Amino acid sequence: MALNERHKWMAANAASSFGVQDRIIEDYIGEYNNLKKINDFLEGRSKHRHLFIYFQRPDIPNEMGELVDAKGDPKVMITTGEHEDMRIKSRAVFFVRANDGAAEHGEKKPIRLDVPSDGELLFGEMAASPLESLNTGLLSVFQPLIGVPASIDVESAVSNCDSDQAVHFRAEFQRFTTDLSEG
């Protein structure tokens, strides 16, 4: 199947993150089962709001039943992260649906496939340690945005949130990020 603009954008982001040519990721995405998984995600037919892409050697169980790296070259893997037999070992890229509002008949709104990027699908990278990535993201990205009282318009951020709740949220957020950093 031919890839559309959105698929190519996803492949280019993943390829850049993994330091490989776009074509390597595009070829894998273009395989029937992978393209179906991605299209179900993009079209809102998946139960998940996220999708991970890994580029690493697959896991195989050793004689003791422990997961170890298979021999050979790294492979592209697409997952929702639920499978214990597919652990992140070096880096992953992720895509998150930003528009999970309900459309007609309770279905998720499909993400446009004819444009590379439009804010409906977010992209990011995650290191082998998801908690370290979470900590870095919270401290480096979100803390500067929500740590300052003037940075959040309480009315638009959470319609049921008053200023006392916003202050409480900021304090709990600060405590959580401190605990995560020290953890």
Phi and psi in degrees as a GROMACS rama.xvg file:
@    title "Ramachandran Plot"
@    xaxis  label "Phi"
@    yaxis  label "Psi"
@TYPE xy
-78.8222  144.433  ALA-2
-88.6919  142.652  LEU-3
-93.7294  -176.591  ASN-4
-61.1089  -40.282  GLU-5
-64.9263  -45.5013  ARG-6
-57.7798  -44.0417  HIS-7
-64.3285  -38.0583  LYS-8
-64.1361  -44.1191  TRP-9
-62.0177  -44.771  MET-10
-63.6079  -42.1343  ALA-11
-64.0677  -41.0003  ALA-12
-64.8908  -44.7183  ASN-13
-64.27  -45.7399  ALA-14
-61.0914  -42.3343  ALA-15
-62.212  -42.6085  SER-16
-64.4063  -36.9014  SER-17
-91.5173  -5.34302  PHE-18
69.69  34.2354  GLY-19
-122.72  168.784  VAL-20
-71.2244  144.833  GLN-21
-50.9899  -39.0515  ASP-22
-59.5928  -33.4557  ARG-23
-61.8565  -45.9995  ILE-24
-72.2583  -42.3435  ILE-25
-58.9244  -43.8928  GLU-26
-60.1418  -41.7388  ASP-27
-69.9087  -44.6262  TYR-28
-59.5813  -35.1243  ILE-29
-72.1986  -11.6404  GLY-30
-66.3431  143.304  GLU-31
-50.0394  -55.4669  TYR-32
-64.0442  -36.9959  ASN-33
-70.1519  -42.9496  ASN-34
-64.3223  -37.5746  LEU-35
-63.358  -44.6163  LYS-36
-60.874  -44.33  LYS-37
-67.7698  -43.9843  ILE-38
-64.676  -40.0711  ASN-39
-59.2275  -41.091  ASP-40
-64.0456  -50.2749  PHE-41
-66.3447  -35.3567  LEU-42
-86.1393  0.715437  GLU-43
82.9436  14.1512  GLY-44
-90.7156  -9.18385  ARG-45
-87.2371  150.971  SER-46
-77.0601  -8.84272  LYS-47
-99.3716  149.3  HIS-48
-97.2347  1.0453  ARG-49
-138.553  161.654  HIS-50
-148.867  135.141  LEU-51
-109.082  145.939  PHE-52
-124.862  126.758  ILE-53
-110.647  154.18  TYR-54
-132.878  95.0422  PHE-55
-161.425  169.937  GLN-56
-72.8507  138.881  ARG-57
-64.2825  161.872  PRO-58
-90.0647  145.052  ASP-59
-136.895  149.379  ILE-60
-78.5015  140.176  PRO-61
-87.7216  -170.448  ASN-62
-61.3653  -26.3387  GLU-63
-94.3722  4.7556  MET-64
82.5876  5.7749  GLY-65
-83.7977  146.831  GLU-66
-79.7688  129.216  LEU-67
-133.308  165.558  VAL-68
-68.285  135.585  ASP-69
-73.3506  159.55  ALA-70
-78.1294  159.558  LYS-71
106.403  -171.027  GLY-72
-77.9994  156.77  ASP-73
-61.5251  153.196  PRO-74
-124.608  154.265  LYS-75
-83.3416  132.1  VAL-76
-131.613  136.887  MET-77
-115.034  128.916  ILE-78
-150.255  164.069  THR-79
-96.5858  -2.0066  THR-80
88.072  3.86838  GLY-81
-86.4855  -15.627  GLU-82
-91.3609  121.022  HIS-83
-67.3526  -20.071  GLU-84
-84.4536  7.5423  ASP-85
-135.369  82.1752  MET-86
-91.7537  151.607  ARG-87
-79.0483  131.185  ILE-88
-117.622  -28.4216  LYS-89
-132.829  -56.0332  SER-90
-159.198  150.535  ARG-91
-135.048  153.936  ALA-92
-109.599  151.811  VAL-93
-135.091  152.474  PHE-94
-125.228  134.666  PHE-95
-127.513  131.308  VAL-96
-69.725  123.982  ARG-97
-94.5994  -8.14767  ALA-98
-117.836  48.2875  ASN-99
-76.5575  19.658  ASP-100
-66.2918  151.764  GLY-101
-77.8687  135.22  ALA-102
-96.1868  -164.97  ALA-103
-58.5788  145.338  GLU-104
61.9874  24.9893  HIS-105
73.8409  9.96648  GLY-106
-88.5039  154.158  GLU-107
-72.2642  147.834  LYS-108
-69.6233  127.14  LYS-109
-65.246  146.47  PRO-110
-86.0099  134.894  ILE-111
-60.6579  135.334  ARG-112
-101.538  -11.8228  LEU-113
-89.3329  -2.21321  ASP-114
-123.377  145.584  VAL-115
-66.0008  -46.4521  PRO-116
-152.346  136.958  SER-117
-148.994  14.4988  ASP-118
88.7212  -6.35304  GLY-119
-83.8858  -20.3484  GLU-120
-128.785  117.764  LEU-121
-93.3872  150.55  LEU-122
-127.447  143.96  PHE-123
-159.09  173.64  GLY-124
-119.899  151.559  GLU-125
-134.093  135.681  MET-126
-76.6958  174.558  ALA-127
-60.0599  -25.7772  ALA-128
-103.814  100.392  SER-129
-58.0944  -33.3806  PRO-130
-67.4226  -36.9935  LEU-131
-65.3211  -40.7644  GLU-132
-64.0171  -41.0122  SER-133
-61.5836  -47.229  LEU-134
-59.9782  -46.6026  ASN-135
-60.621  -45.6893  THR-136
-62.6734  -44.0171  GLY-137
-64.8162  -45.7126  LEU-138
-74.8752  -39.351  LEU-139
-90.1202  -26.4962  SER-140
-109.604  -55.9866  VAL-141
-82.5914  -37.329  PHE-142
-56.0948  -47.054  GLN-143
-62.9595  -28.3203  PRO-144
-81.9238  -36.9519  LEU-145
-110.608  -5.81153  ILE-146
-75.7727  -19.1105  GLY-147
-100.774  124.874  VAL-148
-50.9921  -37.0811  PRO-149
-75.0743  -8.89668  ALA-150
-81.1559  -15.768  SER-151
-117.189  125.475  ILE-152
-83.7312  99.7552  ASP-153
-56.0609  -39.1818  VAL-154
-60.4389  -42.5378  GLU-155
-86.3936  -26.7548  SER-156
-71.8064  -51.1368  ALA-157
-141.301  110.625  VAL-158
-63.1608  -25.4316  SER-159
-99.3848  16.1388  ASN-160
-106.208  124.6  CYS-161
-96.1887  178.792  ASP-162
-65.1466  -34.1132  SER-163
-64.306  -40.4972  ASP-164
-66.1331  -36.9871  GLN-165
-64.8346  -41.1042  ALA-166
-63.7384  -44.1743  VAL-167
-61.9133  -43.1508  HIS-168
-59.4897  -46.6035  PHE-169
-60.2908  -41.1977  ARG-170
-65.107  -43.8526  ALA-171
-67.3881  -37.1729  GLU-172
-62.5336  -44.4441  PHE-173
-61.8497  -43.9617  GLN-174
-62.53  -43.7839  ARG-175
-62.9454  -46.8773  PHE-176
-65.2713  -35.5367  THR-177
-65.1761  -45.3872  THR-178
-62.3709  -41.2157  ASP-179
-65.2608  -39.3341  LEU-180
-67.4722  -36.5181  SER-181
-84.0268  -20.0403  GLU-182
